[in-house]
Amino acid sequence: MTRARLVIVVCIAILNIWSISSLYSSLHQAGELTNEYILYRQIAWITIGWVVLAISSFINYRLYFDLSLFLYIVDLALLIGVKFLGKEVMGARRWFSFLGMNFQPSEFSKVVTVFILARFFSQSFDKNIFVKKVLLPLGLVLLSSFLIFKQPDLGTALICIFVFFLMGLSSSIKKKYFVFCLITGILITPLGWRFLKDYQKKRLLVFLNPNCEPLGAGYTILQSKIAIGSGKILGKGFLSGTQNQFNFLPERHTDFIFTVVAEEWGFLGSLFLLIIYYLILKNILAITKEAKDDFARYILIGTAYLFFLHIFINIGMTLGMLPVVGLPLIFLSYGGTHLFFNFFLLGVVFNISRQ
Amino acid sequence: MGNRLTLRVIVGGFLIIVFGLFYFQIIRGDYYLKRAKSNYVKIINFPSIRGSIFDRRGILIARDKPIFNIAVIPYQIKGKRKSLFEKLAEVAGVDKKIITINYQKNFQNVFSPVEVLTNVDKLKALKIKEVFEDNVLIRITPQRYYPFSYLYSHVLGYVKKAEVIYQDIKKYGYSPSQRVGVRGVERFYDQFLRGEDGVELIEVDSRGEVMGFLGKRSKKKGNDIYLTLDTRFQEIAYQSLGNFKGVIIVMDPHTGEILSLVSKPSFDPNSFIEGKDVEYILKDKRKPLINRAIQARYPPGSIFKPVVAVAGLEEKVINPHTTFFCSGKFTLADTEFSCWSRHGQEDLYDALAHSCNIYFYNLGLRLKVERIAKWAKIFGLDKKTRIDLPFENKGLVPTRSWKRKVKKRGWYAGDTVNLSIGQGYIEITPIEVAVFISAFANQGYLVWPHLLKKIKESPFITKRKLSLGLSKESIEVVREGLRQAVAREDGTAHLLSLLGLDIAGKTGTAQTRGKAHGWFAGFFPYQNPKYSVCVFLENGGSSYQAVKVTYQLLKKLKEENLI
């Protein structure tokens, strides 16, 4: 095992333990553990995740080059399917319910986006580079993002688009192409406003002015900020976060898990968490040196960006620095599908490193 | 390739987060810690006022009345809960257990008021407040009240706190403290009646002092609903049924507006609101909770004959003057079927007036099961009427294939004979009877029976009715037969002619296990019908009892100039 892989494994293991302890804390109220099944499920998913990582690290990553278009079509089918067959939770259809487990196809979309971009960016074309390497992949990403956005899941849709631009800017393709697309996109973005669901508009407005609706989305941000801020340097200690224990924070075991960490472990704990994340990302990128081809390198870069964006946007939103868009904090939040695919992506990274 | 760029983006992003954390946790840390300490938010629910329900004349038949509840805030009574409850039980004069049970049942979170005593007398509530001061709250909440108790039980149903079924209904926008209709109109029109609960978020410090106001959502009153029912009709129908188990439906045969719908035995919906005698109602062997008008189905007996008569005329197997001879007995293979009298030579008018079985045995055999079933289905007897009440049942019209599938047996001619007088496997609901008899009053339409007159001030107009596609002649012939059943001295419902209301109708005695069911279904005035009536007596003995009940009903309605 190379050093990079070893570091990643250790970091992930730390995150796993931290995830379980934070979940335990978030489910712990007035001296009693509520909804313990969430904890057991998370432990089960983490276990499954390691198996997935082991298996995917044995699958030759070149397979995804050939399969990427097929996977993309499967992804589209799932995204359309979930619209009709999916389970409705709080006005959104994002989940397939199967044997009591919920599967969220938009998590799969993120992985497929990385694969398909890696494929197009690494393929060599003689002419029409702008069309074949920029516009075509952009179109594909926009199509699936649009379907995700309609679920509605604004966060994931944005992440896919961000991954496109960040990977594009980090690629060997001329940057002006991407800058051109970006500027065009920014100019037509206001048109997208009318596609937003009411609650999404509300969230964006609340982001701009958190006091405008204290009972709704603004309430969450305010409580989240109080939780994080009151952790101060050293934090209040395990099971001692009052914000958390007194049930002020909704969704704190999923998208707002960071508030639990920051309240209990303070600035130093949060810093430590960020260092762990940084080590994971840095070592994923370090593997680019061992990678045999561009496809592999793009997968590594894409994975790093995908992870980074989750961390950045999630923590940013709990701090009220970014709008609440509903994204998990990777390897920490409760949720089976995101754990599954993140472990899977790490397996792909490991395979690249082994080849 | 931009490996370095990627790392720069990541480092840049992380630095932004670190600066953010530094700002919130270190620079502003003390401020947020202070806020966290003072951040004890009270969430106070204000239950919405549910819409009232009125009858067609504007008489209030369901409303919310304020009741006084005693609540405590768990956080404030931390540590002294036990002693507080003991003293509270003493002052209120109740068992301490009740308080403890209510506390556990109603607990939401440590900052929200928990109701420990409900429906306390106003003076007592004030006294409690005086004794316990800030340790308790008086909460005035609306409670459903049904002033006519037994009279409207099946029509109105009742409400229940949503928390019991909250998981299933929260996606429809209910809050757990809200009330949901569980039966009757309360359930069917719940979305209009329920309104929206109000919520207030108040920031308090650790001593419970209000520090700030975080926000509120105002409560919204539900919409008032007016029903087509007439309370006076309802009262008279209820009395006329006396001690019988059974149903009375009075309906406008043209619009389907229901003026009276009574099912007995009945229950007091207030019992469910106050939680009194609920066990008794649930365990009652007479099943008072069942709305017999729409949920139970029974063999129709002879009131099915008009349907068979129409089938015969429309299928052209008879004409109005076709006669059959009634000797009082009818033999098919080895089985003997009988008539209740010896009618001699009968045509269709006679047969309807006398309710002659032999005539209909012969007619039934000419028609065969398929065509009888076909016409029964045209009259909607195998479908729900879609009345605006929950849990409606639909009738059962037997056919050859149904018998093979369900009873695993072939269809015999004897089954057809039974079916032709509404016996055997056929079973229908009283509301279906009211709808099909109305078709003879309105020139051949199936109307949609309904209870809703208007929501708020906007009238509810429905033109939903379905033409049966009958020839005018068939309708007229059967109508005349039904008229003769009352008008002729030897008609089965002749008693009703004493009322001078020009009634037309059909009686039915349906054999069943135990005492026979009694039926009467008809309409009046004959020339220009304004009302159709269905009277059903479960195990009432005979149709004569049903005719007598009908007589009582219409006599009183007439005396009061209501019809």
Chai-1 contact restraints between the chains, C-beta under 6 A:
chainA,res_idxA,chainB,res_idxB,connection_type,confidence,min_distance_angstrom,max_distance_angstrom,comment,restraint_id
A,S170,B,G2,contact,1.0,0.0,6.0,A-B,restraint_1
A,S170,B,L5,contact,1.0,0.0,6.0,A-B,restraint_2
A,S170,B,T6,contact,1.0,0.0,6.0,A-B,restraint_3
A,S172,B,M1,contact,1.0,0.0,6.0,A-B,restraint_4
A,P214,B,L214,contact,1.0,0.0,6.0,A-B,restraint_5
A,P214,B,G215,contact,1.0,0.0,6.0,A-B,restraint_6
A,L215,B,L201,contact,1.0,0.0,6.0,A-B,restraint_7
A,L215,B,G215,contact,1.0,0.0,6.0,A-B,restraint_8
A,I226,B,Y32,contact,1.0,0.0,6.0,A-B,restraint_9
A,I226,B,R35,contact,1.0,0.0,6.0,A-B,restraint_10
A,I226,B,A36,contact,1.0,0.0,6.0,A-B,restraint_11
A,I226,B,N39,contact,1.0,0.0,6.0,A-B,restraint_12
A,I228,B,F24,contact,1.0,0.0,6.0,A-B,restraint_13
A,G229,B,F24,contact,1.0,0.0,6.0,A-B,restraint_14
A,G229,B,Q25,contact,1.0,0.0,6.0,A-B,restraint_15
A,G229,B,R28,contact,1.0,0.0,6.0,A-B,restraint_16
A,G229,B,G29,contact,1.0,0.0,6.0,A-B,restraint_17
A,G229,B,Y32,contact,1.0,0.0,6.0,A-B,restraint_18
A,S230,B,Y32,contact,1.0,0.0,6.0,A-B,restraint_19
A,S230,B,L33,contact,1.0,0.0,6.0,A-B,restraint_20
A,S230,B,A36,contact,1.0,0.0,6.0,A-B,restraint_21
A,G231,B,Q25,contact,1.0,0.0,6.0,A-B,restraint_22
A,K232,B,Q25,contact,1.0,0.0,6.0,A-B,restraint_23
A,K232,B,G29,contact,1.0,0.0,6.0,A-B,restraint_24
A,T242,B,A36,contact,1.0,0.0,6.0,A-B,restraint_25
A,Q243,B,A36,contact,1.0,0.0,6.0,A-B,restraint_26
A,N247,B,N109,contact,1.0,0.0,6.0,A-B,restraint_27
A,F267,B,L21,contact,1.0,0.0,6.0,A-B,restraint_28
A,F267,B,Q25,contact,1.0,0.0,6.0,A-B,restraint_29
A,F267,B,I26,contact,1.0,0.0,6.0,A-B,restraint_30
A,S270,B,L21,contact,1.0,0.0,6.0,A-B,restraint_31
A,L274,B,F14,contact,1.0,0.0,6.0,A-B,restraint_32
A,Y278,B,F14,contact,1.0,0.0,6.0,A-B,restraint_33
A,L281,B,I10,contact,1.0,0.0,6.0,A-B,restraint_34
A,L285,B,N3,contact,1.0,0.0,6.0,A-B,restraint_35
A,L285,B,T6,contact,1.0,0.0,6.0,A-B,restraint_36
A,L285,B,L7,contact,1.0,0.0,6.0,A-B,restraint_37
A,T288,B,N3,contact,1.0,0.0,6.0,A-B,restraint_38
A,R297,B,M1,contact,1.0,0.0,6.0,A-B,restraint_39
A,I301,B,T6,contact,1.0,0.0,6.0,A-B,restraint_40
A,A304,B,T6,contact,1.0,0.0,6.0,A-B,restraint_41
A,F308,B,I10,contact,1.0,0.0,6.0,A-B,restraint_42
A,F312,B,G13,contact,1.0,0.0,6.0,A-B,restraint_43
A,I315,B,I17,contact,1.0,0.0,6.0,A-B,restraint_44
A,L319,B,G20,contact,1.0,0.0,6.0,A-B,restraint_45
A,M321,B,G20,contact,1.0,0.0,6.0,A-B,restraint_46
